[in-house]
Amino acid sequence: MAANGMNGFAEAKLENDDFAPSDPLKTIRAFDAFPKTKPSYTERTNSGGVWTIILVLASLWLANTELSRWWKGNTTHSFSVEQGVGHDLQINLDVVVRMKCEDLHVNVQDASGDRILAGSTLHKDPTAWIQWGNNRRMHTLGATREERLEVKSAGEYREEDVHDYLGAATKSKKWPRTPKLPRNIDSDSCRIYGSMEGNKVQGDFHITARGHGYMELGQHLDHNTFNFSHHINELSFGPFYPSLTNPLDNTIATTDSHFQKFQYYLSIVPTVYTTNPKALKKYTDKYHSSPSSGEDELRAHRMRGAKNTVFTNQYAVTEQSHPVPENAVPGVFVKFDIEPILLTIAEEWSSLLSLLVRVINVISGVLVAGGWLYAMSEWAKEMRNRGQRAPGAQYEGILSPTTPSVGDEKRKQLGF
């Protein structure tokens, strides 16, 4: 019985290792679905090397593109109803009018009927008109699309990057000084600048001549002294950021008529630039204030010192100017309306895991597409070579009788 058992063990060609405990790695190896090719079945070619270099360079370039895009972040624009409650609106103005300061009046009147004598709030400095004509950024506000395209290179307003606004908001908030008058030149213009508070409702402010526009005591001004040509160096709403560019900044309008009426219609949209939208939403929902209204509201907000958020206002503008009869009121009139929405321009970054997934997808797509292209190019090369062979020609190979084998040479040497 024992002998028969041993003979059966030998006949089955079994060994002691076959009865040893199974290796768990062998079980896992049975599920391997990736094809393997023996090194003896592979062949390195010049075309394959070229394709490999091309695919590697393409993968590196696309991966670098994804990394650069992730590093810059994604800018999103979202509109919502403004949550904060603001009662006042800060107006920042810096304009040069080609008339003497004592001949000009600046007033603000809103939809509630309140009138602000802005002349007592703003600063007035005598200056010369020729001192403000050398600004290279000064341009006219084109009335048509063709005119705006012509002055685009002169500094027309364009939307900037979020980081540009964040960087500009940290710069000095002081008004620039009025240049001193040169010798032998009399002042013929007036620079009006400063910030003033008004109600956060629809309104308008206007610059008119003394004795015109409102019934007030004073000497009547000669009409020949009227000239409402003006430079607008700054016109913004909300907290004062002189480094931020607004549509009417550095614009000029001139006229030879004594009775000319310049009208600007502004649509104001409260705007927030941020790189931390989560914190902004948290504080906006908790503290119901409107930091875009002005410096006072901004100081009361929890994110007043945040370097990653800027509260300001944007506006769109349309302009028209035309001569008026002598019984009308000439001047510079700015009418503004406040939209009840909040524009949030945020720059966000996706997670590192999302970046890794995108890079892997890009590289995988390049390698798969490159493999298909390489296979098609090799197939096309093979078909072309077949077409170039002459019919009936003998080629060397393992089936060709013209090529002696190694066995035949040995038989000749042995004399067979």
C-alpha positions in Angstrom: 0.0 0.0 0.0 2.8 2.4 0.9 4.7 1.5 -2.2 1.7 2.0 -4.4 1.1 5.4 -2.7 4.7 6.4 -3.4 4.4 5.2 -7.0 1.3 7.3 -7.5 3.1 10.3 -6.0 5.9 9.8 -8.5 3.6 9.1 -11.5 1.8 12.4 -10.8 5.2 14.2 -10.8 4.4 15.9 -7.5 7.0 17.4 -5.2 7.1 18.4 -1.6 6.8 22.1 -2.6 3.4 21.4 -4.1 2.1 20.6 -0.6 3.6 23.7 1.0 1.3 26.6 2.2 0.2 28.7 -0.8 1.8 32.1 -1.3 -0.8 34.9 -1.2 1.2 36.9 -3.7 0.6 34.1 -6.3 -3.1 34.4 -5.8 -3.0 38.2 -6.3 -0.7 37.7 -9.4 -3.5 35.7 -11.0 -5.6 38.8 -11.3 -2.9 40.7 -13.3 -4.7 42.2 -16.3 -1.8 44.2 -17.7 -0.1 42.7 -20.7 3.6 41.8 -20.4 6.0 41.5 -23.3 9.3 39.6 -23.0 12.4 41.7 -23.7 13.4 39.3 -26.5 10.2 40.2 -28.4 10.8 44.0 -28.3 12.9 46.0 -30.8 14.2 49.5 -30.5 14.0 51.7 -33.6 15.0 55.2 -34.5 11.4 56.2 -35.3 10.3 54.8 -31.9 13.0 56.9 -30.2 11.8 60.1 -32.0 8.2 59.4 -31.1 9.2 58.9 -27.4 11.0 62.2 -27.3 8.1 64.0 -28.9 5.6 62.4 -26.4 7.8 63.2 -23.4 8.2 66.9 -24.5 4.5 67.2 -25.2 3.6 65.7 -21.8 6.0 68.0 -20.0 4.6 71.1 -21.8 1.0 70.2 -21.1 1.8 69.4 -17.5 3.5 72.7 -17.1 0.5 74.4 -18.6 -1.8 72.8 -16.1 0.5 73.8 -13.3 0.7 77.4 -14.4 -3.1 77.6 -14.8 -3.5 76.2 -11.3 -0.9 78.6 -9.9 -2.7 81.6 -11.4 -6.0 80.5 -10.1 -9.5 80.7 -11.6 -11.3 84.1 -11.6 -15.0 83.9 -11.1 -17.7 86.6 -11.4 -20.8 86.3 -9.3 -23.8 88.6 -8.8 -25.9 88.7 -5.7 -28.2 91.1 -3.8 -26.1 93.4 -1.6 -26.5 92.1 1.9 -25.2 95.2 3.8 -27.1 98.3 4.6 -25.4 101.5 3.7 -26.8 105.0 4.4 -24.0 107.1 3.0 -21.9 107.1 -0.2 -18.5 108.6 -0.4 -17.7 110.5 -3.6 -14.0 111.1 -4.6 -13.4 113.8 -7.1 -10.4 115.4 -8.7 -11.2 117.7 -11.6 -9.6 120.7 -13.2 -12.0 123.3 -14.8 -10.8 126.1 -17.0 -12.3 128.8 -14.9 -11.2 130.6 -11.8 -12.1 129.1 -8.4 -14.1 132.0 -7.2 -16.3 131.7 -10.3 -17.3 128.0 -9.7 -19.9 126.3 -7.6 -20.0 122.6 -6.8 -23.2 121.1 -5.5 -24.7 117.7 -4.9 -28.4 116.9 -4.9 -29.9 113.5 -4.4 -33.3 111.9 -5.0 -34.4 112.5 -1.4 -34.1 116.3 -2.0 -31.0 116.9 0.1 -28.5 119.4 -1.2 -24.9 119.4 -0.2 -22.7 122.4 -0.7 -19.7 120.5 -1.8 -17.8 123.7 -2.3 -17.3 124.0 1.4 -16.1 120.3 1.7 -13.8 120.0 -1.3 -10.5 121.8 -1.8 -10.0 124.4 -4.5 -6.6 125.3 -5.7 -5.8 127.9 -8.4 -3.8 126.4 -11.3 -2.9 126.9 -15.0 -4.6 124.9 -17.7 -1.3 124.3 -19.5 0.1 122.4 -16.5 -2.4 119.6 -17.0 -2.0 119.0 -20.7 1.3 116.9 -20.6 -0.2 113.8 -19.0 0.3 110.9 -21.4 -2.5 108.9 -20.0 -5.0 111.7 -20.6 -7.5 110.8 -23.3 -11.0 111.8 -24.5 -14.0 109.7 -23.7 -15.0 108.3 -27.2 -18.6 108.7 -28.0 -18.6 105.9 -30.6 -16.9 102.4 -30.6 -14.5 103.6 -33.3 -13.4 106.5 -31.2 -12.8 104.3 -28.2 -10.7 101.9 -30.2 -8.6 104.8 -31.4 -7.7 106.0 -27.9 -7.3 102.5 -26.5 -3.5 102.7 -26.5 -3.8 106.0 -24.6 -5.0 104.3 -21.5 -8.7 103.5 -21.9 -10.3 101.7 -19.0 -10.0 97.9 -18.9 -10.7 95.3 -16.3 -7.6 94.3 -14.4 -6.5 91.2 -12.6 -7.6 90.7 -9.0 -4.0 90.9 -7.7 -3.6 94.2 -9.5 -6.5 95.6 -7.5 -5.2 94.1 -4.3 -1.8 95.6 -4.9 -3.1 99.0 -5.9 -5.3 99.2 -2.8 -2.3 99.0 -0.5 -0.6 102.1 -2.0 -0.9 105.6 -0.6 -4.3 107.1 -0.3 -3.2 110.7 -0.3 -4.3 113.3 -2.8 -1.4 114.5 -5.1 -0.3 118.0 -4.6 -1.3 120.8 -7.0 1.7 121.8 -9.1 3.1 125.3 -8.4 2.4 128.0 -10.8 5.4 128.9 -13.0 6.6 132.5 -13.0 4.9 135.0 -15.2 1.9 132.8 -15.6 -1.5 133.7 -14.0 -3.9 131.1 -12.9 -6.8 130.6 -15.3 -8.1 127.3 -14.0 -9.3 125.7 -10.8 -8.5 122.3 -9.4 -11.4 120.9 -7.3 -10.5 117.7 -5.3 -11.4 115.8 -2.2 -13.9 113.4 -0.8 -17.5 114.2 0.3 -20.3 112.2 1.8 -23.8 111.9 0.3 -26.9 109.8 0.7 -26.6 106.3 -0.9 -29.5 107.0 -3.3 -29.8 108.2 -6.9 -28.4 111.7 -7.3 -26.2 114.1 -9.2 -23.5 116.6 -8.6 -22.8 119.5 -10.9 -20.2 122.2 -11.4 -21.7 125.5 -12.5 -20.8 129.1 -12.8 -21.4 131.6 -10.0 -24.9 133.1 -10.2 -26.1 130.3 -12.5 -27.9 127.2 -11.5 -29.3 128.2 -8.1 -31.0 131.3 -6.9 -28.3 132.9 -4.6 -27.0 136.2 -3.7 -23.9 137.4 -5.5 -22.6 139.4 -8.4 -23.7 138.1 -11.8 -20.8 136.6 -13.8 -20.0 137.7 -17.3 -20.9 135.1 -19.8 -17.6 135.6 -21.7 -15.7 134.1 -18.8 -17.6 130.8 -19.2 -15.4 127.8 -20.2 -16.2 124.4 -18.8 -13.4 122.5 -20.5 -12.1 120.1 -17.9 -9.7 117.4 -16.9 -11.1 114.5 -14.8 -8.1 113.1 -12.9 -10.2 111.0 -10.5 -13.8 110.1 -10.1 -14.7 107.2 -7.9 -17.2 106.1 -5.3 -16.7 104.4 -2.0 -13.3 104.0 -0.2 -10.6 106.1 -1.8 -8.1 104.1 -3.8 -6.2 106.5 -6.0 -4.2 103.8 -7.7 -7.3 102.0 -9.0 -8.4 102.9 -12.6 -11.9 104.1 -13.2 -13.7 104.8 -16.5 -13.5 108.6 -16.2 -10.0 108.8 -14.8 -7.6 110.8 -16.9 -10.2 112.0 -19.4 -10.4 115.4 -21.0 -13.2 117.4 -22.6 -12.7 120.7 -24.3 -14.9 123.3 -25.9 -14.7 126.8 -27.4 -18.4 127.6 -26.6 -19.2 129.7 -23.5 -22.5 127.9 -23.1 -21.6 124.2 -23.2 -23.3 121.5 -21.2 -21.3 118.3 -20.4 -23.4 115.4 -19.1 -22.2 112.1 -17.7 -24.6 109.2 -16.8 -23.1 106.7 -14.3 -24.4 103.3 -13.2 -22.7 102.2 -10.0 -22.2 98.6 -9.0 -20.7 97.7 -5.6 -17.8 95.4 -6.2 -15.6 93.2 -4.1 -12.2 91.8 -5.2 -11.0 88.9 -3.1 -8.8 85.9 -3.0 -10.6 84.5 0.1 -14.3 84.2 -0.9 -15.1 81.8 2.0 -14.1 84.3 4.7 -15.8 87.1 2.8 -19.1 85.2 2.8 -18.8 84.3 6.4 -18.3 87.9 7.6 -20.8 89.4 5.1 -23.6 87.1 6.4 -22.7 87.8 10.0 -22.1 91.6 9.9 -24.7 93.4 7.9 -22.7 96.4 6.8 -21.8 97.8 3.4 -18.0 98.5 3.4 -18.2 99.6 -0.3 -20.1 102.7 0.7 -17.1 104.6 2.1 -14.3 104.8 4.6 -16.5 104.9 7.7 -18.4 101.7 6.7 -15.1 100.0 5.9 -13.6 100.8 9.3 -16.6 99.1 10.9 -16.2 95.9 8.9 -14.4 92.9 10.3 -12.3 92.5 7.1 -11.2 96.2 7.1 -7.5 95.2 7.4 -7.6 92.2 5.2 -4.9 92.3 2.4 -6.8 89.8 0.3 -10.0 91.7 -0.1 -10.8 95.1 -1.6 -14.3 96.8 -1.3 -15.0 99.4 -4.0 -17.5 100.4 -6.7 -17.3 100.1 -10.4 -19.4 102.1 -12.8 -20.4 102.3 -16.4 -20.6 105.7 -18.1 -22.2 107.3 -21.1 -21.5 110.9 -22.1 -23.0 113.6 -24.1 -22.2 117.3 -24.6 -23.9 120.0 -26.6 -24.2 123.8 -26.7 -27.2 125.3 -24.8 -29.0 128.6 -25.2 -28.2 131.5 -22.9 -31.3 131.0 -20.9 -30.1 127.5 -20.0 -27.5 126.5 -17.4 -24.1 125.4 -18.7 -21.6 123.3 -16.7 -20.5 119.8 -15.9 -23.3 117.5 -14.7 -22.8 114.0 -13.4 -25.9 111.9 -12.7 -25.4 108.6 -10.9 -27.6 105.7 -10.0 -26.7 102.8 -7.6 -27.6 99.3 -8.6 -29.0 97.0 -5.8 -26.6 94.2 -6.7 -23.1 93.2 -5.5 -20.5 91.9 -7.9 -17.9 89.6 -6.4 -14.8 89.0 -8.4 -12.9 86.1 -6.7 -9.8 84.3 -7.5 -9.8 80.7 -6.2 -7.4 77.7 -6.4 -8.4 74.0 -6.7 -7.0 71.4 -4.4 -3.7 69.6 -5.0 -5.6 66.4 -5.5 -7.6 68.0 -8.4 -4.3 69.3 -9.9 -2.8 65.8 -9.7 -5.8 64.2 -11.4 -5.7 66.8 -14.2 -2.0 66.2 -14.8 -2.4 62.5 -14.9 -5.3 62.8 -17.3 -3.3 65.0 -19.6 -0.2 62.8 -19.6 -2.3 59.6 -20.1 -4.2 61.1 -23.0 -0.9 62.1 -24.7 0.6 58.7 -24.3 -2.5 56.9 -25.5 -2.9 59.2 -28.5 0.8 59.0 -29.2 0.7 55.2 -29.2 -2.0 55.1 -31.7 -0.3 57.6 -33.9 3.0 55.6 -33.7 1.2 52.4 -34.6 -0.5 54.1 -37.6 2.8 55.6 -38.8 4.5 52.2 -38.6 1.7 50.5 -40.5 1.8 53.2 -43.2 5.6 52.8 -43.5 5.2 49.0 -43.8 2.5 49.3 -46.5 4.7 51.8 -48.4 7.7 49.4 -48.3 5.6 46.5 -49.6 4.5 48.6 -52.5 8.1 49.4 -53.4 9.2 45.8 -53.7 9.4 44.4 -57.3 7.2 41.3 -58.0 9.0 38.0 -58.2 12.2 39.3 -56.5 14.1 37.1 -54.1 14.6 38.4 -50.5 16.9 37.1 -47.9 15.1 35.6 -44.9 14.5 32.4 -43.0 12.3 31.0 -45.9 14.7 32.0 -48.6 16.8 29.1 -50.1 19.5 31.5 -51.2 20.6 32.1 -47.6 22.6 29.2 -46.2 21.9 28.2 -42.7 24.4 27.6 -39.9 23.7 23.9 -40.0 24.6 23.7 -43.7 27.9 25.4 -43.1 28.8 22.9 -40.3 27.8 19.9 -42.5 30.2 21.3 -45.2 33.0 21.6 -42.7 32.5 17.9 -41.5 32.3 16.6 -45.0 28.7 15.6 -45.2 
